[in-house]
Amino acid sequence: MRFSPQHYKIPDQSMMPFIDADEIWDTLQSTQSTPESVERVTEKSLQKNRLSLEETAVLINAEDEKSIQLIKDAAAQLKQDIYGNRIVLFAPLYIGNQCVNNCQYCGFRASNKEAVRLTLSDKDIENEVKALEDAGQKRLILVYGEHPKYNAEYIAHTAHLVYAVKHKNGEIRRVNINAAPLDIRGFRMVKEAGIGTYQIFQETYHYETYKTYHPSKKKSDYAYRLTALDRAQEAGLDDVGIGALFGLYDWRFEVMGLVRHTNHLEACYNVGPHTISFPRVQNFSEANISEKYKVSDEDFVKLIAILRLAVPYTGLILTARESEAIRDESLKYGVSQIDGGTKLELGSYSETKNEAQDLNRRQFQINDNRSLGEIMDELIEKKYLPSFCTACYRKGRTGEHFMEFSVQGFIKKFCTPNAILTLAEYLEDYANSEIVEKGWALIECEIAQIDNEKIRIETLEKVAQIKLGKRDLQF
C-alpha cells in the first residue's frame, strides 16, 4: 500500500509530514528519460540550481550508458565548480550504545542481548578526544544510541566536554551530533552548547517499510522523526543534516525522499540541509533485513551523482561503511566529506588494541580501516585538498547566511584558503616526512590557483604564520 499524508495521525497539525508516496511513485513512473532530457536537466544543475522532483526523476530513470555517463560527468564538473579539490575530513566518536529501539538492521538494537552496553565516562571521553586530537582531527560527530539518558542535557554536556579538551596543539573546533529527535526546548539547549550540525536520518522515507524495521514504540513514530528537523529550525538550530539508509527500500524512492525533504526545508525555512548522508546497508547476513532492495555498486555511484546534481550546495557525506574503492570512486562524482581513521568500538581510539573489531561494541561493520594518515596521504597523492576547516560555522556562515554564499558558489572562495590553512597545520603538527613533502607541494599548487590576488597574498601570509607556530587562522 502506498502511503499519503492523510494516513498520518499526529496531534500537532502545524508540522504535517510532507512525504507523499503517491506523489513520488507517480512522478517516477510518469517521467520519461531521454538523452535530450538528461542533457537539459544537467545543464540546469550546472548553473547551480536545485532540481525539482520531476527533474530528479529524469536522472533516476536514465538507463542508457551515454546518459549515465553524462550524469557522472556533470556531477564531477559541478562538484569542482562549487567545492574545488577540497575534501572535508571528520571522525565519529561513539559516546554510548544503550538503546531502547529495536531497529532490525542495527547492532545497537535492544533485542541484541549479546551487545555489551556502555556509556563513556567523562574521563573516557576526554581520553578519546585526546587520542583523536593527537591524530590530527579537528571535526567530530558525536553518536549516541536512542535512550532516555542521552537527552538534550547530556548531549550538551558532552559537547562542552569535548570542546574543553586541548592537547598539545590539538583541539576540536566543531562538534556535530547524530542522536535522537528532540523537542524544541531540547534543540535550543544543544544549540546553546555550540554544536555544529545536528543529524537525524529518516532511515527510509517509505512509511510501511519504516514501520517494518522500527517496531519499537519510541522510534516507530514516523511522523515525529520526519518533522524533527522542523523543530530544530523552530528552535533556531538552522544547521541540520538529513539521510537515508539505502537498502531498506527502493533506492529511487529514497533519493526522491531526500530531495523532497531538502525542498521542504528550503521552502519552509529558506535553509536546505547542510549535509546529506546515504549510508548503504552492508553485510546482510548480520542483520534481520531482506536483500530485495540491496543497492549495487553501480547504482550507488549513480545515486551519489544524482544527489550532487539535485542539491548542488549541500555537503554529501560518505562514511567508512564503504570500501576504499567505492569511496575513491564516489569522490569523483559528488562526495565532499569523508571520515578518516574511524573506529566504532566505544573507547577504541585511546585503547592499545585499536585493531580489534568487537562485534558486540559497534553499530555496524566498517569496510575502510585506513588510518587518518593513510587517507591524507592518498588524498594528497590524488591532488585532493584535505580540509579540517570549521570557519563557516564559527564565523556564523550557517543557515541562511551559508545559503547566501554556497548556493551562488561563492563558498569556494572561503573554503579553499581555509582548507589550505588547516592542511598546513596538519603538516606542521602531525604528518610524517613523506606526507609533509607532498602536502607542501600541493599547498603551493593550490595557492597558485587562487585567482583573487588579495586572498592569495593573505593566504601566503597566514601559511607563513602557521610555520612560525600560529594556529587557527581563518578567512
Protein Blocks (a to p, Z undefined) as FASTA:
>chain_A
ZZdfklpccfblmlgcfbdfklmmmmmmmpccdfklmmmmmmmmmnopacdfklmmmmmm
pmbfklmmmmmmmmmmmmmmmnomadcddddddfbfcdfbfcfkbfkbmklmkbccdddd
fklmmmmmmmmmmnopabdcddddddfklcfklmmmmmmmmmmpcghjbccfbdcddddd
ddfklmmmmmmnopabdcddehiacfklmmmmmmbfklmmmmlmmmmmmmmmmnopabdc
ddddehjbcfklmmmmmmmmmmmmmmmnopacfbdcdddcehkllpccdfkloccfklmm
mmmmmmmmmmmmbccdddfkbcfklmmmmmmnopabdcehiafbghklmpmklmbccfkl
cfbdcfbfcdfklmmmmmmmnopacdfbfklmmnopahjlmmmmmmnopmmmmmmmmmmm
mmmmmmmmmpcfklmmmmmmmmmmmmmmpmblklmmmmmmmmmmmmnopahiaZZ
